[in-house]
């Protein structure tokens, strides 16, 4: 779906407010005020608040499967492919960290009636790509036969979010200036650590 400038602005504001105040703590009126648009415009473009969140999830997770396929196609060396995939994952997670926060809370809310089908379909396709890649690497004798494939994505996500939600303590430990070098730290030191961790899990024979 091609978005116009107003739709993009609405989604950006909704993402910020849902992440900061929670879905229940954010009204359509508040989003309209923050975005400096008429409240009727949100209803016109997206309908209800539930549909707005569904559009937000879909737009922010779009193209990831294509990017993942490209990352896996950039090299014939399996370990280089791992590096490419991890770099992509960390970049996407860091850029979309507010979306992950929203998904984590809303998906676990059994009283919410949000349609996560598009998000779950995309997630399943991405997992299938990673599963095939690892199984191919196992068949080639590069990866261990004992890899717990379903836990590879959670390992990357868990490492990133442990750092991000405890970044104040890491800023002190690593002398990170949050206004200058937090992004640099994520895309260099943290990314390299995650690469080493995943490659160790993939190649270590118990």
C-alpha positions as CSV (number, residue, x, y, z in Angstrom):
1,X,0.0,0.0,0.0
2,X,1.4,3.3,-1.1
3,X,1.2,5.9,1.7
4,X,0.9,9.6,1.3
5,X,2.6,12.2,3.4
6,X,-0.3,12.6,5.8
7,X,-0.7,8.9,6.3
8,X,3.0,8.5,7.1
9,X,2.8,11.4,9.6
10,X,-0.2,9.8,11.3
11,X,1.5,6.4,11.6
12,X,4.7,8.0,12.9
13,X,2.9,9.9,15.6
14,X,0.8,6.8,16.5
15,X,3.9,4.7,16.8
16,X,5.5,7.2,19.1
17,X,2.4,7.6,21.3
18,X,1.5,3.9,21.4
19,X,5.0,3.1,22.5
20,X,5.3,5.9,25.1
21,X,1.7,5.9,26.5
22,X,0.4,2.4,25.6
23,X,-2.5,1.6,23.3
24,X,-5.1,2.2,25.9
25,X,-3.4,5.4,27.0
26,X,-3.5,6.9,23.5
27,X,-6.7,8.3,22.0
28,X,-7.3,9.1,18.3
29,X,-7.9,12.7,19.4
30,X,-4.5,12.9,21.0
31,X,-2.9,11.4,17.9
32,X,-4.7,14.0,15.7
33,X,-3.6,16.8,18.0
34,X,0.0,15.7,18.0
35,X,0.0,15.2,14.2
36,X,-1.7,18.6,13.8
37,X,-4.5,17.1,11.6
38,X,-8.3,16.9,11.7
39,X,-9.4,13.9,13.7
40,X,-11.8,12.9,10.8
41,X,-8.7,12.4,8.6
42,X,-7.6,9.5,10.8
43,X,-11.0,7.8,10.5
44,X,-11.0,8.5,6.7
45,X,-7.6,6.9,6.2
46,X,-7.6,4.1,8.8
47,X,-11.1,3.7,10.3
48,X,-10.9,2.7,14.0
49,X,-8.0,2.9,16.4
50,X,-7.6,-0.9,16.1
51,X,-7.3,-0.6,12.3
52,X,-4.8,2.2,12.7
53,X,-2.6,-0.1,14.8
54,X,-3.0,-2.9,12.3
55,X,-1.8,-0.6,9.5
56,X,1.1,0.6,11.6
57,X,2.3,-3.0,12.2
58,X,2.0,-3.8,8.5
59,X,3.8,-0.7,7.3
60,X,6.6,-1.0,9.8
61,X,7.3,-4.7,9.1
62,X,7.0,-4.4,5.3
63,X,9.9,-5.4,3.0
64,X,11.7,-7.3,5.8
65,X,11.3,-10.6,4.0
66,X,12.8,-9.1,0.8
67,X,15.7,-7.7,2.7
68,X,16.3,-11.0,4.4
69,X,16.3,-12.8,1.1
70,X,18.9,-10.3,-0.2
71,X,21.1,-10.7,2.9
72,X,21.1,-14.5,2.4
73,X,22.0,-14.1,-1.3
74,X,25.0,-11.8,-1.0
75,X,27.6,-14.5,-0.4
76,X,28.2,-18.2,-0.9
77,X,30.0,-18.5,2.4
78,X,27.7,-19.6,5.2
79,X,29.4,-17.6,8.0
80,X,29.4,-14.5,5.9
81,X,25.7,-15.0,5.4
82,X,25.3,-15.1,9.2
83,X,27.1,-11.8,9.5
84,X,24.9,-10.2,6.8
85,X,21.7,-11.5,8.4
86,X,22.7,-10.3,11.9
87,X,23.7,-6.9,10.7
88,X,20.2,-6.6,9.0
89,X,18.4,-7.9,12.0
90,X,20.0,-5.5,14.5
91,X,19.6,-2.6,12.2
92,X,15.9,-3.4,11.7
93,X,15.3,-4.0,15.4
94,X,17.1,-0.9,16.5
95,X,15.2,1.2,14.0
96,X,11.8,-0.4,14.8
97,X,12.3,-0.8,18.6
98,X,9.1,1.1,19.4
99,X,7.1,-1.3,17.2
100,X,8.6,-4.3,18.9
101,X,7.6,-2.8,22.3
102,X,4.0,-2.3,21.0
103,X,3.8,-5.8,19.6
104,X,5.2,-7.3,22.8
105,X,2.5,-5.8,24.9
106,X,-0.5,-5.9,22.5
107,X,0.0,-9.4,21.2
108,X,0.1,-10.7,24.8
109,X,-3.1,-8.9,25.7
110,X,-5.9,-11.5,25.4
111,X,-8.6,-8.9,25.6
112,X,-7.4,-7.0,22.6
113,X,-9.0,-7.6,19.2
114,X,-6.2,-6.6,16.9
115,X,-5.6,-8.6,13.7
116,X,-2.0,-9.8,13.8
117,X,-2.4,-12.1,10.8
118,X,-0.3,-10.0,8.5
119,X,2.5,-9.6,11.1
120,X,2.4,-13.4,11.9
121,X,2.4,-14.3,8.2
122,X,5.5,-12.2,7.7
123,X,7.2,-13.6,10.8
124,X,6.5,-17.1,9.7
125,X,8.0,-16.5,6.2
126,X,11.1,-15.0,7.8
127,X,11.5,-18.0,10.1
128,X,11.2,-20.4,7.2
129,X,14.0,-18.5,5.4
130,X,16.3,-18.8,8.4
131,X,15.3,-22.4,9.0
132,X,16.1,-23.4,5.4
133,X,19.4,-21.5,5.5
134,X,20.5,-23.3,8.7
135,X,19.4,-26.7,7.5
136,X,21.3,-26.1,4.2
137,X,24.4,-25.2,6.4
138,X,23.9,-28.4,8.4
139,X,23.7,-30.4,5.2
140,X,26.9,-28.8,4.0
141,X,28.7,-29.7,7.2
142,X,29.2,-26.0,8.3
143,X,26.6,-25.8,11.1
144,X,26.0,-28.2,14.0
145,X,23.2,-30.7,13.8
146,X,22.1,-29.7,17.3
147,X,21.1,-26.1,16.6
148,X,17.9,-25.1,18.3
149,X,16.6,-23.2,15.2
150,X,13.4,-21.7,16.8
151,X,15.5,-19.9,19.4
152,X,17.9,-18.1,17.1
153,X,15.6,-15.1,16.5
154,X,14.8,-14.8,20.2
155,X,18.5,-14.9,21.1
156,X,19.1,-11.9,18.8
157,X,16.1,-10.0,20.1
158,X,16.8,-10.9,23.7
159,X,20.4,-9.7,23.6
160,X,19.4,-6.4,21.9
161,X,16.5,-5.6,24.2
162,X,18.5,-6.5,27.3
163,X,21.0,-3.9,26.2
164,X,18.5,-1.3,25.2
165,X,16.3,-1.5,28.3
166,X,19.3,-1.4,30.5
167,X,21.3,1.1,28.4
168,X,21.9,3.5,31.2
169,X,24.1,0.9,33.0
170,X,25.8,0.0,29.8
171,X,26.4,3.6,29.0
172,X,28.4,3.8,32.2
173,X,30.2,0.5,31.7
174,X,31.2,1.3,28.2
175,X,31.4,5.1,28.6
176,X,28.8,5.6,25.9
177,X,27.6,9.1,25.2
178,X,23.9,8.5,24.4
179,X,23.6,11.7,22.4
180,X,26.5,10.9,20.2
181,X,27.5,7.2,20.0
182,X,24.7,5.0,21.2
183,X,23.7,4.1,17.6
184,X,27.4,3.6,16.8
185,X,27.7,1.2,19.7
186,X,24.7,-0.8,18.6
187,X,25.9,-1.1,15.0
188,X,29.5,-2.0,15.9
189,X,30.2,-3.5,19.3
190,X,26.8,-4.9,20.0
191,X,26.3,-6.2,16.5
192,X,29.7,-7.9,16.5
193,X,28.9,-9.5,19.8
194,X,25.6,-10.9,18.5
195,X,27.4,-12.2,15.4
196,X,29.9,-14.1,17.5
197,X,27.2,-15.5,19.7
198,X,25.1,-16.8,16.9
199,X,28.0,-18.2,15.0
200,X,29.1,-20.0,18.1
201,X,25.7,-21.5,18.6
202,X,25.5,-22.6,14.9
203,X,28.9,-24.2,14.8
204,X,29.5,-25.5,18.4
205,X,29.3,-29.3,18.7
206,X,28.1,-30.3,22.1
